[in-house]
Amino acid sequence: MQRISALTMRRKFGQYLDLVAETKEPVLIERANRAMAVLVPAEDYETYERWRGDRTAREDAAKRMDKLRATLGERVGPVDVVALVRKTRESR
């Protein structure tokens, strides 16, 4: 990964934009030798957004399961989470 200063990025933005688009390699942008941002190819960003959305959905599902478990308490007994997830996937 190439590292450049924020000043260089400001001066040569178009050049680095073309570089990232062509090589598919991200560029790390630094200010005062501290990483501030990364310029990444659009495809990588789209993949990240899908992953982030999937992760958020999984976290929300886990929170709902925990809430349901707390609500039902001992009436239900132990729950096999793996079997429950498999059953849910089969019903899609």
C-alpha positions, 0 to 999 in steps of 0.5 A: 500500500502506498503512503502519501501526505495529505498535501500530496493528495490535495495536489495530485488527487486526480493522479491518485484517483486514476492510480487506485482505479487502475491498480486496485491498490489502496492509498493511505493518506497521512497527516503529520505521519498519522494515518487519516484516511484510505482511498480504496477502489469502489469495488472494495468499498462496496464489498465492505458495505455489504459485509458491514450490513451483514454484520449489523443484521447478525448483531441485531438478530443476536440481540433479539434472540437474547431478549427473547431468551430473557423474556421466556426464561426457564419455560423454554429450556436450553436452546440449540442456537446452531440448529435454530440458525440452520432451520432459519436458513432452510426456510429462506 
